[in-house]
Amino acid sequence: MSDWQHGFYKLSPKERRQRLTTALKLPVSVTDLLSDHASDLGNQLVENYLTDYSLPEGVALKLVVNGQEYQVPMVVEEPSVIAAAANGAQRVAKSGGFTAKKQDRELVGQVVVKPRGDVSTDLTWLKQHTTTMLKTANDAHPSMQRRGGGAKSVRLRTPGDFISVDLGINVCQAMGANSVNTMAEAVGKWLRSQGFNVLCAILSNYATASLQTVTCTVAFRDLATPQMVGQKVAERIAALSNLAQADPYRSATHNKGIMNGIDAVLIASGNDWRAIEAGAHAYAARDGQYRGLSSWQVKNGQLVGRLTLPLPVGVVGGSIGLNPLTRANYQISGIKTAEELAAVTASIGLAQNLAALRALASTGIQAGHMKLQYRSLAISVGARPNEVSSVTKRLAMLDHVDRAAARRVLDEIRKD
């Protein structure tokens, strides 16, 4: 380790930036940029803090879920994500919107032990002490039980050479990771006192007791393109859905599109999008083969969509209450409960999926995607805000577009 790194974590953000600038010979412009975007809140949230790195926020309009219309804040840096979510949402809204059943809310606190001897004997002993383990967990976090939540069940599994004591914990309206970890560790400590070798005690992000299902129907007429009738588009979407169930090369991209929308909502709502991603992809492989999370089929003269995935989201806890923008986003969406957030988030994921599959089934994914990418390309070659629109329009008329073409178009506009 270099000398300049010693004690780096103990410094103030300003001192860290100064030390980094000197050690790495950074230009003043970089140091000023880091300083200009720094905040007191950021320094409280992460280690070795330097600055805040911001992402664009937009809003998907007219998302109808269970008869209620939502305007949904989304935070994402990729062009076309919000446009696709809004596009899919509006097509579904014409047929009545999305239907989402109320979500069960339970997380798993996993306490893994090595058997003391005979596995069946240990399993019998653990079953006999279920009540004690539940009480130990709830005593570690009594406020959750007072709110109607807390540890509710114990499930025993034998993965590999281990015994997993799975605590089913209702976390109410919170994301709940810290609470679950506290309760699991309390049970782990008690099991150690009973002679068990405890390997770990921690939340599992595979939240199969917090599944959210959302469904929708779309009329053929609302899928048509200038080149293809709606029924044909619907049939091709259903075929792409079947392909995503059979081929992991397709399903990986299929699910990535779904998570484009879901992640953007989770970031805007202050939730742990990494945890949801991990659980979603594990769920996609629950039967031993990785598959598409959504399914589409032509039924009764319309396209029918369905999406199910673990969504253990929260509206309190973590950094949700700390970030003023997150609080503002809840005011924009009007979302009040974790169940409501899960329903809206899953609906955005299915809307995103619909828009992507419709494009793929008809004109191809690049036609609409590149129109939005042209804006980024224009900015990257130095177009000013008042020039971006003109550059984008001219690029859309070209057969081949790259940075050289964008520079040439920008030069031509400035000469004109």
C-alpha atoms as one frame of an Amber mdcrd trajectory, in Angstrom:
protein
   0.000   0.000   0.000   1.333   3.448  -0.900   1.901   5.958   1.907  -0.777
   8.310   0.586  -3.435   5.641   1.140  -2.627   5.203   4.839  -5.466   6.495
   7.015  -7.440   7.589   3.951 -10.736   6.594   5.563 -10.069   8.871   8.536
  -9.846  12.022   6.397 -12.601  14.486   5.645 -13.991  14.385   2.074 -12.069
  17.548   1.223  -8.825  16.070   2.537  -9.434  12.851   0.592  -9.929  14.784
  -2.626  -6.780  16.778  -2.007  -4.712  13.698  -1.243  -6.085  11.873  -4.288
  -5.326  14.875  -6.507  -1.718  15.061  -5.337  -1.054  11.319  -5.470  -2.629
  10.733  -8.893  -1.642  14.120 -10.351  -5.231  14.890 -11.248  -6.048  18.096
 -13.116  -7.715  20.871 -11.147 -10.852  20.449 -13.270 -11.371  16.931 -11.885
 -10.874  18.032  -8.295 -13.294  20.925  -8.741 -15.864  18.617 -10.309 -15.683
  16.210  -7.367 -16.002  19.083  -4.933 -18.922  20.716  -6.742 -21.021  17.546
  -6.520 -20.195  16.606  -2.924 -22.786  16.553  -0.143 -22.901  16.056   3.607
 -25.455  13.258   3.198 -23.246  11.299   0.805 -20.422  11.347   3.311 -22.729
   9.712   5.854 -23.798   6.914   3.511 -20.615   5.419   2.030 -17.003   4.821
   2.994 -14.032   6.796   1.608 -16.553   9.302   0.261 -15.469  11.684  -2.505
 -18.561  13.033  -4.241 -22.096  12.281  -5.416 -22.479  10.526  -8.765 -25.877
  11.394 -10.175 -28.095   9.556 -12.665 -30.938  11.017 -14.736 -34.467  10.688
 -13.409 -37.586  10.660 -15.553 -41.181   9.553 -15.114 -43.279   6.868 -16.797
 -46.796   8.175 -17.318 -50.244   6.586 -17.290 -49.385   3.275 -15.651 -52.713
   1.777 -14.549 -52.497  -0.877 -11.800 -55.571  -2.324 -10.109 -57.653   0.501
 -11.543 -55.421   3.305 -10.253 -53.237   5.498 -12.462 -49.642   6.125 -11.406
 -46.895   8.449 -12.595 -43.753   6.462 -11.760 -40.316   8.047 -11.160 -37.494
   6.043 -12.759 -33.738   6.560 -12.355 -31.641   5.166 -15.199 -28.806   6.223
 -17.503 -29.798   4.109 -20.515 -31.803   5.801 -23.296 -35.137   4.210 -24.261
 -35.886   2.569 -20.891 -38.421   5.141 -19.675 -39.854   5.561 -23.173 -40.381
   1.805 -23.445 -42.012   1.570 -20.010 -44.394   4.396 -20.842 -45.123   2.909
 -24.263 -45.990  -0.493 -22.825 -48.000   1.029 -19.980 -50.172   3.075 -22.325
 -50.927   0.082 -24.585 -52.001  -1.987 -21.592 -54.027   0.895 -20.140 -56.275
   0.829 -23.226 -57.316  -2.701 -22.259 -57.895  -1.885 -18.586 -54.385  -1.801
 -17.144 -52.418  -4.251 -15.037 -53.852  -6.499 -12.355 -51.636  -7.292  -9.380
 -52.740  -9.435  -6.456 -51.762  -8.303  -2.971 -48.304  -9.541  -2.142 -47.425
 -11.774   0.797 -44.522 -10.204   2.674 -42.026 -12.481   4.330 -38.250 -12.614
   4.228 -35.988 -15.512   5.130 -33.360 -15.305   7.836 -31.056 -18.225   7.137
 -29.172 -19.851  10.029 -26.922 -22.599   8.668 -25.419 -25.225  10.981 -23.220
 -28.247  10.565 -24.859 -31.400  11.957 -23.620 -32.442  15.384 -23.919 -36.096
  14.413 -26.850 -37.879  12.854 -28.776 -35.429  10.634 -32.199 -36.898  11.386
 -31.566 -36.621  15.130 -30.599 -32.949  14.768 -33.668 -32.253  12.606 -35.920
 -33.811  15.227 -34.292 -31.719  17.962 -34.656 -28.517  15.917 -38.335 -29.217
  15.218 -38.909 -29.693  18.937 -37.342 -26.281  19.651 -39.145 -24.254  16.957
 -41.068 -22.213  19.545 -37.861 -21.290  21.362 -36.164 -20.196  18.152 -39.133
 -17.990  17.172 -39.171 -16.390  20.629 -35.402 -15.813  20.481 -35.747 -14.118
  17.104 -38.629 -11.894  18.190 -36.952 -10.954  21.475 -34.058  -9.611  19.389
 -36.393  -7.171  17.587 -39.541  -6.690  19.709 -40.704  -3.526  17.923 -41.368
  -5.463  14.718 -43.666  -7.893  16.512 -45.549  -4.966  18.058 -46.253  -3.692
  14.531 -47.776  -7.031  13.571 -44.660  -8.496  12.001 -41.765 -10.539  13.316
 -40.662 -14.150  13.036 -43.649 -16.305  12.085 -42.329 -19.697  10.998 -39.356
 -22.051  10.886 -38.513 -24.269   7.926 -35.731 -26.860   8.001 -33.776 -27.813
   4.891 -30.694 -29.965   4.258 -28.656 -28.405   1.426 -25.470 -30.373   0.883
 -23.847 -31.340   4.175 -25.622 -28.594   6.128 -28.890 -27.939   7.908 -30.518
 -24.611   7.090 -32.875 -23.170   9.690 -34.994 -20.746   7.649 -36.798 -18.153
   9.747 -39.874 -16.733   8.010 -39.984 -13.086   9.072 -42.693 -10.534   8.268
 -40.892  -7.187   7.998 -44.068  -5.070   7.643 -43.401  -2.011   5.454 -39.597
  -2.072   5.675 -36.962  -3.470   3.371 -35.960  -5.308   6.515 -32.461  -6.594
   5.795 -30.901  -5.293   8.998 -33.811  -6.481  11.122 -33.682  -9.977   9.644
 -29.920 -10.164  10.140 -30.311  -9.151  13.791 -32.951 -11.816  14.397 -31.038
 -14.535  12.543 -27.865 -13.782  14.484 -29.768 -14.032  17.765 -30.982 -17.507
  16.820 -27.489 -18.439  15.665 -26.055 -17.385  19.025 -28.649 -19.507  20.848
 -27.912 -22.540  18.653 -24.203 -22.189  19.423 -25.088 -22.319  23.111 -26.819
 -25.615  22.374 -23.691 -27.111  20.885 -24.273 -26.464  17.178 -21.479 -25.317
  14.848 -23.147 -22.303  13.183 -21.664 -21.469   9.811 -23.626 -18.279   9.135
 -26.731 -16.356  10.139 -27.935 -13.877   7.517 -30.776 -12.706   5.318 -31.417
 -14.637   2.102 -32.174 -12.486  -0.937 -34.089 -15.371  -2.475 -37.423 -14.094
  -1.165 -39.769 -16.808  -2.416 -42.351 -15.841   0.199 -42.503 -12.288  -1.181
 -43.546 -13.103  -4.740 -45.412 -10.512  -6.779 -47.532 -11.554  -9.746 -48.933
  -9.116 -12.286 -51.062  -9.841 -15.349 -52.427  -7.865 -18.270 -54.240  -8.187
 -21.575 -53.608  -6.206 -24.748 -56.000  -5.907 -27.686 -54.545  -6.834 -31.078
 -55.333  -3.366 -32.447 -53.023  -1.789 -29.866 -50.068  -3.885 -31.023 -50.246
  -3.137 -34.750 -47.441  -1.336 -36.582 -47.540   0.324 -40.004 -45.916  -2.816
 -41.410 -47.697  -5.570 -39.429 -51.233  -6.256 -38.202 -51.762  -6.580 -34.462
 -52.598 -10.288 -34.429 -49.356 -11.100 -36.227 -47.385  -8.990 -33.742 -49.110
 -10.769 -30.850 -48.321 -14.201 -32.287 -44.668 -13.265 -32.713 -44.507 -11.895
 -29.131 -45.914 -15.207 -27.878 -43.313 -17.088 -29.932 -40.514 -14.943 -28.457
 -41.908 -15.686 -24.992 -41.781 -19.422 -25.696 -38.202 -19.049 -26.906 -37.262
 -17.325 -23.636 -38.562 -20.365 -21.735 -36.430 -22.749 -23.787 -33.184 -20.882
 -24.493 -31.080 -19.210 -21.767 -29.294 -17.113 -24.406 -32.634 -15.463 -25.199
 -33.983 -15.493 -21.631 -30.963 -13.598 -20.264 -31.709 -10.671 -22.591 -35.467
 -11.093 -22.100 -35.037 -10.736 -18.319 -32.527  -7.924 -18.645 -35.231  -5.891
 -20.367 -37.672  -6.592 -17.542 -35.080  -5.564 -14.951 -34.327  -2.360 -16.903
 -37.679  -1.049 -15.740 -37.723  -2.678 -12.318 -34.233  -1.478 -11.347 -35.044
   2.078 -12.401 -38.109   2.142 -10.123 -36.180   0.570  -7.247 -33.388   3.141
  -7.425 -35.897   6.002  -7.519 -37.745   4.538  -4.510 -34.565   4.017  -2.460
 -34.709   0.212  -2.527 -31.853  -2.269  -2.842 -31.994  -3.062  -6.566 -29.013
  -5.435  -6.295 -30.898  -7.656  -3.855 -33.942  -7.750  -6.133 -31.759  -8.567
  -9.160 -30.142 -11.478  -7.319 -33.482 -12.907  -6.209 -35.088 -12.428  -9.624
 -32.374 -14.299 -11.492 -32.342 -17.092  -8.900 -36.108 -17.404  -9.343 -35.675
 -17.549 -13.115 -33.578 -20.705 -12.619 -35.731 -22.289  -9.901 -36.359 -25.505
 -11.856 -32.727 -25.993 -12.861 -32.852 -24.093 -16.163 -32.693 -20.329 -16.502
 -35.955 -19.092 -18.072 -37.776 -15.893 -18.931 -39.536 -14.365 -15.927 -42.567
 -13.327 -17.978 -44.858 -15.268 -20.281 -47.064 -14.109 -23.158 -49.728 -16.040
 -25.006 -52.508 -15.383 -27.475 -55.768 -16.254 -25.799 -59.402 -15.403 -26.580
 -58.465 -12.969 -29.319 -55.965 -10.921 -27.319 -52.430 -11.015 -25.984 -52.181
 -12.073 -22.333 -49.067 -11.347 -20.250 -47.947 -12.544 -16.843 -44.908 -11.817
 -14.676 -43.953 -13.308 -11.308 -40.784 -12.598  -9.338 -39.620 -12.030  -5.746
 -40.072  -8.347  -4.828 -39.278  -7.792  -1.142 -39.407  -3.995  -1.392 -40.036
  -1.474   1.352 -41.248   2.079   1.807 -39.330   2.674   5.050 -35.873   1.746
   6.293 -32.453   1.824   4.688 -31.720   5.172   3.049 -35.359   5.745   1.994
 -36.031   8.362   4.645 -32.639  10.033   4.333 -32.641  11.118   0.698 -34.918
  14.113  -0.023 -35.274  13.072  -3.680 -36.500   9.647  -2.654 -39.139  11.232
  -0.426 -40.158  13.500  -3.315 -40.513  10.480  -5.594 -43.049   8.909  -3.250
 -45.031  12.137  -3.401 -44.964  11.999  -7.202 -46.076   8.368  -7.405 -48.503
   8.531  -4.504 -47.335   5.101  -3.349 -47.969   4.572   0.370 -47.327   0.887
   1.119 -44.761  -1.770   0.304 -47.483  -3.929  -1.280 -48.440  -1.054  -3.567
 -44.811  -0.449  -4.523 -44.330  -4.128  -5.381 -47.418  -4.113  -7.605 -46.342
  -0.961  -9.444 -42.742  -2.124  -9.828 -43.735  -5.477 -11.314 -46.167  -3.731
 -13.653 -43.396  -1.476 -14.936 -41.301  -4.592 -15.558 -44.061  -6.222 -17.622
 -44.729  -2.961 -19.496 -41.035  -2.721 -20.324 -41.067  -6.331 -21.533 -44.100
  -5.729 -23.756 -42.532  -2.731 -25.466 -39.247  -4.558 -26.062 -40.918  -7.691
 -27.438 -43.254  -5.666 -29.679 -40.256  -3.876 -31.194 -38.310  -7.115 -31.560
 -41.292  -8.871 -33.151 -41.908  -6.135 -35.707 -39.413  -3.465 -36.743 -36.452
  -4.779 -34.766 -34.998  -3.416 -31.563 -32.563  -0.928 -33.073 -35.056   1.220
 -34.998 -36.444   2.968 -31.932 -33.465   2.388 -29.677 -30.988   4.168 -31.927
 -33.130   7.280 -32.248 -32.587   7.801 -28.550 -28.946   6.729 -28.712 -28.304
   9.463 -31.296 -28.852  12.075 -28.595 -26.085  10.560 -26.501 -23.837  10.402
 -29.554 -24.503  14.062 -30.357 -23.598  15.103 -26.807 -20.454  12.959 -26.841
 -19.052  14.835 -29.857 -19.646  18.222 -28.255 -23.127  19.278 -29.371 -24.566
  22.017 -27.196 -28.091  21.619 -25.783 -29.580  23.800 -28.550 -27.798  21.693
 -31.203 -28.670  18.180 -30.006 -32.083  18.023 -31.668 -30.754  19.116 -35.063
 -27.849  16.658 -34.927 -30.183  13.824 -33.899 -32.582  14.476 -36.779 -29.802
  14.464 -39.356 -28.207  11.314 -37.939 -31.550   9.503 -38.220 -31.448  10.103
 -41.980 -28.062   8.428 -42.465 -27.484   4.780 -43.391 -24.382   4.519 -41.215
 -23.935   6.387 -37.938 -20.789   6.589 -35.811 -18.798   9.239 -33.974 -17.148
  10.437 -37.176 -20.546  10.899 -38.811 -21.832  12.754 -35.758 -18.838  15.120
 -35.782 -19.325  15.761 -39.489 -23.022  16.534 -39.007 -22.258  18.865 -36.101
 -19.669  20.719 -38.178 -22.167  21.099 -41.019 -24.821  22.492 -38.670 -22.400
  25.015 -37.235 -21.304  26.113 -40.711 -24.939  26.585 -41.724
